[in-house]
Amino acid sequence: FPNDKKSSKEPHQHHEILAEGMVRFASRKYKAQLELQPMYQPNNGPSLIVRAGNTNNNDDTNTSHAKHGWHAMARMALSGHPKRVLEWVQASYQIRKLPFASVESLTLTPSHDFTSALTSCIVSAETKSGKTCAILDLNSDDPTLSVVHALDDRNVIAPEISLQSAKITYHWDMKLEGGGSIRTRVDPASTIHVTWTDAQSKGTGTWVTDIKLPLTAQMGPLAADIRVRRQFQF
């Protein structure tokens, strides 16, 4: 679970996809696989995502039992300027069997976005219990250090400190028994942001309530910003 907060993620923005496909090649001999994913987006045109990494079979090649695990990913634009074919690249290398009794794995995830000229490297360490993960996000915009900890099966807390401004924010995610969730983000210097998502009803969508309460002086009789929306998935 801890990797959900800042795990390896594609650094590009998500857009509406009109068409896509997938071709996968795997080798048991080299314990690796290659994926080619061509797609077409109305806003960006045709592009190709290339992924490579360890295989994840139910045998001795399973990366959960291996000493090392790796993957690499890149996106290439198939239209536009010929000198700007490569949009972004990302790699990840995970080390297990560490000489520390309480640490299960150490993961390095460097990435670079050529369109925005942003470079980052995420270093994360997870405990053997799987309940705690320390994440160092060394990006060129705002590097941060956070600790994600699962109090139980329903509650996760994650304090985060900015290494540039020393600002601390607190995150608390809670799963409700009925299937919904409450996500709370507290910035002691500015606002409290709470997102309440109801359990999704089949075919009727999900109610989402956003509440923003400023912690500084505001003009007007009602300082809180409350918004309710309905989400549908097709």
Backbone bond lengths (Angstrom), bond angles and torsions (degrees), N, CA, C in turn:
res aa  C-N    CA-C-N  psi(-1)  N-CA   C-N-CA  omega(-1)  CA-C   N-CA-C  phi
1 F - - - 1.451 - - 1.517 113.71 -
2 P 1.387 121.15 -37.96 1.451 118.79 -171.23 1.512 113.43 -58.88
3 N 1.304 118.86 -29.20 1.449 120.23 -178.21 1.516 113.41 -69.59
4 D 1.336 118.02 -6.45 1.458 120.33 179.72 1.517 112.13 -65.84
5 K 1.311 116.75 -24.84 1.454 118.81 -173.89 1.525 111.69 -73.81
6 K 1.322 116.66 -53.76 1.448 119.56 -179.78 1.519 109.60 -139.99
7 S 1.257 116.79 52.67 1.439 121.33 177.57 1.514 109.14 -76.79
8 S 1.335 115.34 177.93 1.448 118.27 179.83 1.516 109.82 -60.26
9 K 1.287 116.41 124.86 1.459 120.80 -177.98 1.508 109.21 -136.52
10 E 1.284 116.54 148.81 1.438 120.46 179.62 1.522 109.21 -68.77
11 P 1.347 117.85 125.18 1.460 120.34 -174.26 1.509 115.06 -76.52
12 H 1.336 117.82 0.71 1.461 117.79 179.31 1.516 110.05 -88.34
13 Q 1.308 115.60 162.31 1.452 120.84 177.62 1.520 109.66 -81.27
14 H 1.328 115.61 147.80 1.453 120.08 -179.69 1.523 109.58 -84.40
15 H 1.330 115.62 133.99 1.451 121.89 177.77 1.523 108.25 -129.66
16 E 1.298 115.60 167.77 1.455 120.68 177.87 1.526 109.84 -65.48
17 I 1.328 116.63 128.76 1.456 122.50 -178.96 1.524 108.79 -101.59
18 L 1.333 115.80 124.33 1.453 120.28 -179.44 1.525 111.28 -87.58
19 A 1.339 116.99 -39.63 1.462 121.05 -179.86 1.519 109.04 -153.13
20 E 1.335 116.68 145.05 1.457 121.23 177.35 1.522 109.61 -155.55
21 G 1.320 115.92 160.79 1.455 122.27 177.57 1.518 109.86 -142.77
22 M 1.327 116.65 178.12 1.455 120.81 -178.34 1.524 109.81 -150.30
23 V 1.330 116.16 131.14 1.458 123.01 174.01 1.519 107.30 -126.50
24 R 1.334 116.52 129.34 1.464 120.15 -176.03 1.525 110.04 -126.78
25 F 1.343 114.85 134.65 1.457 122.61 175.12 1.525 107.96 -121.65
26 A 1.338 116.69 135.16 1.462 121.09 -179.04 1.518 109.86 -134.46
27 S 1.334 115.78 146.67 1.456 122.01 179.29 1.521 109.25 -131.53
28 R 1.338 116.48 116.60 1.458 119.64 175.98 1.528 111.19 -71.02
29 K 1.328 116.25 -29.67 1.455 120.09 -179.09 1.516 111.37 -63.86
30 Y 1.346 116.47 -45.91 1.465 121.10 -178.44 1.526 112.38 -96.32
31 K 1.346 116.28 -0.73 1.463 121.52 177.62 1.529 111.30 53.38
32 A 1.313 115.46 48.07 1.470 120.62 -178.15 1.520 109.07 -146.31
33 Q 1.333 114.96 163.36 1.456 120.34 177.12 1.522 109.94 -143.47
34 L 1.325 115.19 156.56 1.459 122.67 -179.35 1.517 108.23 -130.75
35 E 1.345 116.71 132.53 1.457 122.20 178.71 1.524 109.57 -122.31
36 L 1.317 116.15 135.10 1.458 122.88 174.59 1.519 107.75 -119.12
37 Q 1.335 116.23 122.57 1.462 121.09 -176.47 1.525 109.83 -124.88
38 P 1.325 118.08 91.71 1.471 119.81 173.59 1.522 110.07 -77.00
39 M 1.327 116.43 145.65 1.459 120.71 178.81 1.518 110.20 -151.22
40 Y 1.326 114.25 160.48 1.460 120.71 176.03 1.516 108.79 -128.57
41 Q 1.348 115.61 126.83 1.451 122.52 177.77 1.525 108.54 -120.86
42 P 1.338 117.63 134.68 1.466 120.04 -178.18 1.527 113.44 -56.38
43 N 1.333 117.36 -35.45 1.464 120.07 -176.47 1.529 112.81 -83.36
44 N 1.336 117.18 -30.56 1.461 120.51 -173.90 1.517 114.10 -110.21
45 G 1.322 117.81 -14.23 1.451 119.99 -177.04 1.525 111.75 82.05
46 P 1.333 117.43 -164.25 1.465 120.50 -178.83 1.529 111.81 -74.56
47 S 1.328 115.57 146.13 1.458 120.88 178.77 1.520 108.88 -152.19
48 L 1.318 115.98 168.97 1.459 121.87 -178.73 1.520 109.04 -137.25
49 I 1.339 116.21 127.10 1.458 122.30 174.65 1.525 108.32 -105.53
50 V 1.323 116.06 128.45 1.461 122.73 -179.27 1.517 108.70 -114.92
51 R 1.336 116.29 126.83 1.461 121.71 177.72 1.522 109.43 -124.98
52 A 1.333 115.92 141.03 1.460 121.52 176.58 1.519 108.22 -143.99
53 G 1.346 116.20 148.71 1.457 118.26 179.80 1.507 112.23 172.60
54 N 1.338 115.05 -172.59 1.455 121.46 177.96 1.515 110.86 -62.79
55 T 1.323 116.09 148.55 1.453 119.79 170.17 1.510 108.82 -77.02
56 N 1.323 116.56 158.85 1.462 122.08 -178.10 1.524 108.82 -131.22
57 N 1.324 115.43 66.57 1.458 120.87 -178.74 1.512 110.27 -93.73
58 N 1.311 116.40 167.34 1.457 121.31 178.78 1.525 110.70 -86.25
59 D 1.307 116.35 50.12 1.459 120.88 177.71 1.504 108.56 -142.71
60 D 1.335 117.08 -154.51 1.456 120.49 -175.28 1.514 112.71 -70.58
61 T 1.339 118.71 -11.26 1.458 120.62 179.83 1.511 112.30 -85.16
62 N 1.307 118.34 -1.14 1.460 121.40 -179.25 1.519 109.53 -60.59
63 T 1.328 117.02 125.60 1.455 120.98 -175.36 1.515 112.57 -67.85
64 S 1.324 118.80 -16.41 1.454 120.35 178.89 1.518 111.60 -69.87
65 H 1.354 117.78 -18.11 1.450 121.33 178.95 1.528 111.28 -111.17
66 A 1.324 117.74 -5.59 1.452 120.41 -178.66 1.519 110.77 -85.15
67 K 1.350 114.68 161.25 1.457 119.11 -179.88 1.523 111.32 -75.46
68 H 1.326 116.55 -28.79 1.457 120.47 -176.36 1.526 109.30 -136.45
69 G 1.321 115.79 153.55 1.455 121.81 174.02 1.519 108.97 -145.01
70 W 1.324 117.47 145.41 1.456 119.65 -177.17 1.528 109.76 -147.55
71 H 1.313 114.92 157.31 1.453 121.33 169.52 1.519 109.00 -157.36
72 A 1.310 116.47 155.32 1.461 122.63 177.68 1.523 108.29 -137.20
73 M 1.327 115.46 151.17 1.459 120.45 -175.52 1.526 108.87 -150.02
74 A 1.318 116.13 141.84 1.462 121.17 179.06 1.519 109.33 -148.53
75 R 1.317 114.66 151.74 1.469 120.57 176.24 1.516 108.87 -122.83
76 M 1.334 115.18 132.76 1.458 121.30 -179.22 1.521 109.86 -123.50
77 A 1.314 115.76 132.88 1.464 121.24 176.33 1.524 108.74 -84.47
78 L 1.321 116.63 131.26 1.462 121.41 -178.11 1.513 112.68 -97.85
79 S 1.325 116.90 9.07 1.459 121.18 176.23 1.517 108.17 -144.85
80 G 1.319 116.88 166.05 1.454 120.49 178.94 1.520 111.50 98.28
81 H 1.333 116.09 -150.72 1.457 121.95 -175.42 1.523 110.22 -67.51
82 P 1.339 118.79 129.49 1.468 120.14 -177.65 1.523 113.86 -65.98
83 K 1.322 117.97 -22.07 1.458 120.72 179.87 1.522 112.38 -88.12
84 R 1.321 117.45 -0.81 1.460 120.92 -179.82 1.530 110.41 -121.73
85 V 1.313 115.13 46.62 1.462 119.80 -179.08 1.519 110.60 -70.36
86 L 1.312 117.50 -45.67 1.463 122.06 -177.10 1.527 110.04 -83.43
87 E 1.342 116.95 118.84 1.465 121.44 -178.20 1.521 111.91 -92.18
88 W 1.322 117.54 -44.84 1.461 120.07 177.71 1.519 110.49 -158.26
89 V 1.328 115.10 156.10 1.462 122.04 177.38 1.521 108.60 -134.36
90 Q 1.321 115.30 150.92 1.463 121.09 178.68 1.522 109.01 -151.40
91 A 1.318 116.19 142.19 1.458 121.50 177.29 1.519 108.71 -136.58
92 S 1.311 115.74 159.28 1.461 120.40 178.85 1.522 108.94 -146.75
93 Y 1.326 115.62 136.19 1.467 121.19 178.89 1.518 107.88 -134.19
94 Q 1.328 115.60 121.64 1.460 121.18 -177.33 1.518 110.18 -112.67
95 I 1.326 115.15 132.76 1.461 122.08 -179.62 1.521 108.62 -112.72
96 R 1.325 116.05 126.60 1.459 122.18 174.72 1.525 109.04 -115.67
97 K 1.312 116.23 -175.96 1.471 121.22 -178.89 1.522 110.40 55.73
98 L 1.331 115.61 46.60 1.460 121.00 -179.31 1.526 110.66 -79.24
99 P 1.337 117.56 157.95 1.468 120.14 -179.27 1.523 113.76 -80.10
100 F 1.330 117.37 17.43 1.460 121.26 179.26 1.522 108.53 -109.69
101 A 1.310 116.89 128.34 1.464 120.84 -173.13 1.520 112.55 -65.20
102 S 1.320 117.70 -32.04 1.466 120.26 -173.77 1.523 113.93 -98.01
103 V 1.340 118.73 -5.34 1.461 122.06 -176.54 1.522 109.55 -104.17
104 E 1.334 115.95 124.37 1.464 121.38 -179.62 1.516 112.14 -83.57
105 S 1.342 117.34 -42.98 1.460 120.01 -175.82 1.521 110.63 -155.90
106 L 1.335 114.68 156.69 1.461 123.28 175.22 1.522 107.27 -128.93
107 T 1.335 116.36 126.27 1.461 120.90 -174.94 1.521 110.59 -123.19
108 L 1.330 116.43 131.85 1.463 123.32 175.49 1.523 108.11 -111.77
109 T 1.342 116.38 127.95 1.467 120.81 -177.66 1.524 109.99 -133.30
110 P 1.339 118.34 87.53 1.466 120.34 174.38 1.522 110.88 -83.56
111 S 1.331 116.57 151.30 1.465 121.21 178.18 1.520 109.63 -155.13
112 H 1.317 115.20 157.73 1.468 120.65 176.68 1.519 109.14 -145.87
113 D 1.327 115.19 130.91 1.459 123.01 177.47 1.526 107.61 -103.98
114 F 1.331 116.86 111.57 1.456 120.76 -176.26 1.522 112.08 -74.17
115 T 1.321 118.27 -27.14 1.462 120.37 -178.82 1.526 112.02 -71.84
116 S 1.330 116.99 -36.21 1.468 120.83 179.73 1.519 112.86 -105.78
117 A 1.339 117.58 -2.55 1.463 123.09 179.73 1.522 112.08 59.27
118 L 1.333 116.67 36.15 1.460 121.63 179.25 1.523 109.94 -105.66
119 T 1.332 115.38 132.85 1.458 122.34 178.78 1.515 109.41 -119.39
120 S 1.310 117.22 140.03 1.459 120.48 178.94 1.516 109.76 -147.20
121 C 1.330 114.65 159.18 1.458 121.43 174.77 1.525 107.37 -145.06
122 I 1.315 116.74 118.27 1.457 121.99 -179.44 1.518 109.31 -101.65
123 V 1.321 115.91 125.41 1.461 122.36 176.61 1.522 107.24 -113.97
124 S 1.324 117.28 120.19 1.459 120.65 -177.99 1.520 109.98 -129.47
125 A 1.325 115.30 142.60 1.463 122.46 177.79 1.517 108.32 -128.78
126 E 1.327 116.27 129.03 1.461 121.77 -177.46 1.521 110.28 -114.68
127 T 1.326 116.07 138.74 1.458 120.75 179.54 1.526 110.52 -76.80
128 K 1.330 116.03 163.54 1.462 120.84 -179.50 1.523 112.07 -65.44
129 S 1.314 116.95 -28.08 1.463 119.47 179.01 1.520 112.22 -71.96
130 G 1.346 117.30 -19.28 1.452 121.31 -177.91 1.510 113.97 77.44
131 K 1.319 117.85 4.56 1.460 121.04 -177.07 1.525 113.31 -94.66
132 T 1.311 117.91 -16.96 1.461 120.55 -175.49 1.520 110.13 -132.04
133 C 1.322 115.56 138.89 1.461 121.45 178.20 1.522 108.90 -142.67
134 A 1.327 116.66 126.00 1.462 122.22 174.80 1.523 108.40 -95.53
135 I 1.340 116.81 131.37 1.462 121.61 -174.23 1.525 109.61 -127.95
136 L 1.324 116.11 119.51 1.460 122.84 175.76 1.521 107.90 -108.13
137 D 1.330 116.27 112.01 1.463 122.64 -177.57 1.525 108.75 -103.32
138 L 1.326 115.99 99.62 1.461 121.30 -178.32 1.522 109.29 -95.19
139 N 1.316 116.42 75.97 1.460 120.32 176.82 1.521 110.09 -100.91
140 S 1.318 115.91 159.91 1.462 120.86 -176.16 1.514 113.13 -77.15
141 D 1.329 118.20 -7.81 1.460 121.69 -178.89 1.525 111.49 -94.13
142 D 1.328 117.53 -59.04 1.467 122.02 -178.28 1.529 109.05 -150.89
143 P 1.329 118.94 88.24 1.467 120.89 -179.76 1.525 111.30 -65.27
144 T 1.331 116.12 141.21 1.458 121.14 -176.62 1.520 110.75 -136.80
145 L 1.330 114.79 159.70 1.458 123.13 173.12 1.520 107.51 -128.98
146 S 1.319 117.30 126.31 1.457 121.12 -177.91 1.520 110.00 -137.01
147 V 1.320 114.91 156.03 1.460 122.59 176.15 1.524 107.66 -126.67
148 V 1.326 116.20 116.91 1.461 122.07 -179.52 1.522 108.09 -101.02
149 H 1.332 116.98 124.91 1.467 121.08 -176.35 1.521 110.14 -135.34
150 A 1.331 115.99 131.72 1.462 122.00 177.13 1.520 108.98 -91.45
151 L 1.326 116.34 112.41 1.462 120.04 177.46 1.522 110.60 -68.27
152 D 1.325 115.84 -39.32 1.463 122.77 176.60 1.521 107.22 -158.65
153 D 1.324 116.85 -163.46 1.459 120.28 -177.97 1.525 113.12 -69.79
154 R 1.328 118.12 -15.36 1.462 121.19 -174.18 1.519 114.11 -115.39
155 N 1.330 119.02 -17.88 1.462 121.34 -173.39 1.525 111.27 -122.82
156 V 1.339 114.80 129.14 1.461 122.33 178.60 1.524 108.52 -129.50
157 I 1.328 116.89 129.28 1.459 121.65 177.01 1.527 109.23 -115.56
158 A 1.340 116.13 151.33 1.459 120.04 -177.11 1.520 110.34 -154.32
159 P 1.330 118.51 89.19 1.467 119.72 171.39 1.525 110.13 -71.56
160 E 1.330 115.72 143.51 1.462 121.29 -177.00 1.524 109.40 -137.29
161 I 1.330 115.91 134.66 1.463 120.89 179.77 1.523 109.35 -121.37
162 S 1.320 115.42 135.49 1.455 121.04 176.24 1.525 108.95 -82.16
163 L 1.323 117.17 125.59 1.460 120.90 -179.89 1.518 112.13 -75.82
164 Q 1.315 116.96 -12.44 1.459 120.99 -179.74 1.523 112.12 -92.43
165 S 1.330 116.88 -44.63 1.464 120.76 -176.78 1.523 113.48 -109.69
166 A 1.338 117.68 -6.76 1.473 123.42 -177.54 1.527 112.46 65.15
167 K 1.333 117.40 16.96 1.463 120.78 177.44 1.521 110.12 -77.27
168 I 1.331 116.29 137.43 1.456 122.03 -178.20 1.526 109.19 -112.22
169 T 1.310 115.89 131.44 1.463 121.81 173.36 1.523 108.70 -123.09
170 Y 1.321 115.27 152.87 1.462 121.05 -176.84 1.529 109.41 -121.67
171 H 1.318 115.86 134.71 1.460 121.88 179.29 1.531 108.99 -119.75
172 W 1.320 115.52 138.45 1.465 121.25 177.79 1.519 107.99 -140.57
173 D 1.319 116.13 116.19 1.460 122.47 178.16 1.521 109.05 -110.17
174 M 1.331 116.34 129.33 1.461 121.11 -179.26 1.525 109.87 -129.69
175 K 1.333 116.18 128.25 1.457 121.73 175.02 1.522 109.38 -90.20
176 L 1.318 116.23 130.29 1.453 121.16 179.16 1.522 110.35 -85.34
177 E 1.315 115.49 153.92 1.463 120.15 -176.80 1.521 112.16 -63.00
178 G 1.318 117.00 -32.13 1.457 119.79 -178.42 1.512 114.59 -79.25
179 G 1.338 117.61 -2.71 1.450 120.74 179.52 1.516 114.34 111.37
180 G 1.323 118.58 -9.69 1.459 121.47 178.01 1.520 111.47 -84.19
181 S 1.321 116.20 -171.11 1.463 121.04 -179.14 1.521 110.43 -154.18
182 I 1.330 115.17 155.99 1.463 122.82 174.37 1.522 107.93 -128.23
183 R 1.318 116.43 122.99 1.462 121.94 178.64 1.523 108.26 -114.07
184 T 1.319 115.74 125.64 1.463 121.49 -177.33 1.523 109.65 -121.33
185 R 1.330 115.81 131.06 1.462 121.75 175.60 1.522 107.84 -126.00
186 V 1.316 115.65 122.20 1.462 121.28 -176.67 1.523 109.12 -116.55
187 D 1.324 115.67 120.04 1.460 122.94 170.26 1.519 106.51 -110.07
188 P 1.337 118.66 103.47 1.468 120.82 -174.44 1.521 113.95 -56.18
189 A 1.320 117.61 -21.13 1.460 120.31 -177.77 1.517 113.50 -92.49
190 S 1.340 117.77 -8.78 1.464 117.45 -176.01 1.527 113.51 -141.57
191 T 1.337 119.21 -68.70 1.461 120.03 -169.16 1.526 112.99 -142.51
192 I 1.330 113.60 163.91 1.460 123.27 167.12 1.526 107.00 -115.10
193 H 1.319 116.53 124.06 1.465 121.40 -177.80 1.522 108.90 -118.73
194 V 1.327 116.72 118.58 1.463 122.59 -179.34 1.527 108.72 -118.82
195 T 1.326 116.41 129.03 1.461 122.45 176.09 1.524 108.91 -118.17
196 W 1.313 116.17 116.40 1.462 122.43 -178.87 1.524 108.09 -107.82
197 T 1.338 115.94 116.62 1.459 122.09 179.86 1.516 109.20 -111.81
198 D 1.334 116.87 119.05 1.460 120.80 178.39 1.524 110.90 -73.23
199 A 1.329 115.32 162.71 1.458 120.34 175.80 1.520 109.52 -63.60
200 Q 1.309 116.44 137.39 1.459 120.53 -177.27 1.521 110.57 -74.77
201 S 1.311 115.34 130.17 1.457 121.43 175.14 1.521 108.86 -95.03
202 K 1.305 116.89 136.36 1.457 121.50 -175.34 1.525 110.88 -61.53
203 G 1.333 114.48 117.53 1.454 120.35 176.20 1.516 115.30 83.57
204 T 1.335 118.14 -5.99 1.466 119.92 -177.33 1.522 112.91 -115.12
205 G 1.322 118.81 -3.45 1.448 120.67 177.66 1.516 113.39 85.62
206 T 1.333 115.01 -169.52 1.462 122.10 -174.62 1.520 110.16 -132.72
207 W 1.335 116.85 135.30 1.458 121.69 173.91 1.527 109.11 -85.44
208 V 1.342 115.90 132.78 1.463 122.07 178.23 1.523 108.47 -126.92
209 T 1.332 116.27 126.33 1.466 122.13 179.52 1.520 109.48 -115.52
210 D 1.335 116.80 124.47 1.465 122.89 177.55 1.519 109.43 -109.49
211 I 1.325 116.12 128.34 1.463 122.02 178.40 1.520 108.48 -125.08
212 K 1.327 116.73 122.56 1.459 122.29 176.06 1.521 108.80 -118.87
213 L 1.313 115.58 119.82 1.460 121.51 -178.89 1.521 109.19 -117.75
214 P 1.336 118.37 109.43 1.466 120.38 179.36 1.520 111.31 -69.96
215 L 1.310 115.64 142.88 1.458 121.59 178.80 1.517 111.75 -98.94
216 T 1.326 117.00 4.48 1.456 122.20 176.41 1.518 109.13 -110.86
217 A 1.323 116.41 166.18 1.465 121.13 -177.87 1.524 110.27 -64.90
218 Q 1.349 116.28 132.53 1.459 122.50 -179.79 1.520 109.83 -126.79
219 M 1.333 115.09 150.63 1.449 120.99 176.57 1.526 109.06 -83.62
220 G 1.328 117.32 144.61 1.454 120.89 177.44 1.510 112.05 106.91
221 P 1.344 117.07 160.30 1.459 121.08 -176.55 1.522 113.31 -72.89
222 L 1.350 118.40 -28.94 1.457 121.33 -177.31 1.520 109.17 -122.75
223 A 1.330 115.09 112.48 1.456 119.39 -176.79 1.516 112.14 -85.73
224 A 1.324 118.06 -27.53 1.460 121.36 -176.11 1.527 111.40 -72.43
225 D 1.321 115.89 144.76 1.464 123.08 176.44 1.524 107.44 -111.30
226 I 1.331 117.40 113.74 1.461 122.85 -176.70 1.527 108.85 -118.74
227 R 1.323 116.24 125.90 1.457 121.24 -179.81 1.531 109.40 -133.86
228 V 1.321 115.13 137.66 1.467 121.94 179.34 1.523 108.02 -122.47
229 R 1.316 116.07 132.13 1.462 120.44 -179.88 1.531 109.73 -139.29
230 R 1.313 114.28 163.88 1.462 121.78 -179.28 1.522 109.04 -117.87
231 Q 1.326 116.52 126.67 1.456 121.36 179.80 1.525 110.06 -107.77
232 F 1.329 115.00 134.54 1.460 120.83 176.92 1.522 108.99 -121.61
233 Q 1.312 116.12 138.40 1.459 121.91 176.75 1.520 109.41 -115.88
234 F 1.327 114.68 131.61 1.464 120.22 -177.97 1.524 109.80 -114.69
